[in-house]
């Protein structure tokens, strides 16, 4: 999916909750659709200053550099990471590490070494999703975070899969991760100026629109989770909307939400079944 202005705001909101540092690994080489003046404006909106001596590096792709778009390493260094690397199934886009997420045993030097892993639109292209998730577990250190910004409805043939938010919520909860953020967002194909309409997610919250109830916009999922001492990767989850404790609104990894708290009574007009929390 690449990184646009809305995705940058996802990182800034998360860094407000808990600052970033250390080693970031991106799954796939990320294109950045943000210029330096735009980044300065975004940072100012979060009361951050953008200090880059001599300016930020531009994208290594000539066509993107001509538009003033930044490099991924330049962006992520401004977000607080001191080591930034990428992993892909080939060297086609210049990834730092070559590893097919369909397979196990990622590079040994990266195992339990990553403070943050960013999936900005890669896992949907990996056929063996359980192996991809197991790789993420192996790569993260305890206390490290996984950030997914993944496609959901209306991404036909974009990848092998379109993910419902319940997929991420249920897997990470069942395997003992601390779920920090789980959201659904609605957006358009405008990578440059289109805002994301973001809503909190709770299992069961989208039930009334799950069968043809959405509009023709694009939808995605934001999931941020932290690996703990108790985290594992081999628990097969059951779908959370059928779990009694979640239907009753009991806390799941620190997040307590009731379906009635997040449902929008006007969902038919907005196309989204949840209350809009923010516009990114």
Rosetta blueprint (number, residue, H / E / L):
1 X L
2 X L
3 X E
4 X L
5 X H
6 X H
7 X H
8 X H
9 X H
10 X H
11 X H
12 X H
13 X H
14 X H
15 X H
16 X H
17 X H
18 X L
19 X L
20 X L
21 X L
22 X L
23 X E
24 X E
25 X E
26 X E
27 X E
28 X L
29 X L
30 X L
31 X L
32 X E
33 X L
34 X L
35 X E
36 X H
37 X H
38 X H
39 X H
40 X H
41 X H
42 X H
43 X H
44 X H
45 X H
46 X L
47 X L
48 X L
49 X L
50 X L
51 X L
52 X L
53 X L
54 X L
55 X L
56 X L
57 X L
58 X E
59 X L
60 X L
61 X L
62 X H
63 X H
64 X H
65 X H
66 X H
67 X L
68 X L
69 X E
70 X E
71 X L
72 X H
73 X H
74 X H
75 X H
76 X H
77 X H
78 X H
79 X L
80 X L
81 X L
82 X L
83 X E
84 X E
85 X E
86 X E
87 X E
88 X E
89 X L
90 X L
91 X L
92 X L
93 X L
94 X L
95 X L
96 X L
97 X E
98 X E
99 X L
100 X L
101 X L
102 X L
103 X L
104 X L
105 X L
106 X L
107 X L
108 X H
109 X H
110 X H
111 X L
112 X L
113 X L
114 X E
115 X E
116 X E
117 X E
118 X E
119 X E
120 X L
121 X L
122 X L
123 X H
124 X H
125 X H
126 X L
127 X L
128 X L
129 X H
130 X H
131 X H
132 X H
133 X H
134 X H
135 X H
136 X H
137 X H
138 X H
139 X H
140 X E
141 X E
142 X E
143 X E
144 X E
145 X E
146 X E
147 X E
148 X E
149 X E
150 X E
151 X E
152 X L
153 X L
154 X L
155 X L
156 X L
157 X L
158 X L
159 X L
160 X L
161 X L
162 X L
163 X L
164 X L
165 X H
166 X H
167 X H
168 X H
169 X H
170 X H
171 X H
172 X H
173 X H
174 X H
175 X L
176 X L
177 X L
178 X E
179 X E
180 X E
181 X E
182 X E
183 X E
184 X E
185 X E
186 X E
187 X E
188 X L
189 X L
190 X L
191 X L
192 X L
193 X L
194 X L
195 X L
196 X L
197 X E
198 X E
199 X E
200 X E
201 X L
202 X L
203 X L
204 X L
205 X L
206 X L
207 X H
208 X H
209 X H
210 X L
211 X L
212 X L
213 X L
214 X L
215 X L
216 X L
217 X L
218 X E
219 X E
220 X E
221 X E
222 X E
223 X E
224 X E
225 X E
226 X E
227 X L
228 X L
229 X L
230 X L
231 X L
232 X L
233 X L
234 X L
235 X L
236 X L
237 X L
238 X L
239 X L
240 X H
241 X H
242 X H
243 X L
244 X H
245 X H
246 X H
247 X H
248 X L
249 X L
250 X L
251 X L
252 X E
253 X L
254 X L
255 X E
256 X L
257 X L
258 X L
259 X H
260 X H
261 X H
262 X H
263 X E
264 X L
265 X L
266 X L
267 X H
268 X H
269 X H
270 X H
271 X L
272 X L
273 X L
274 X E
275 X L
276 X L
277 X L
278 X E
279 X E
280 X L
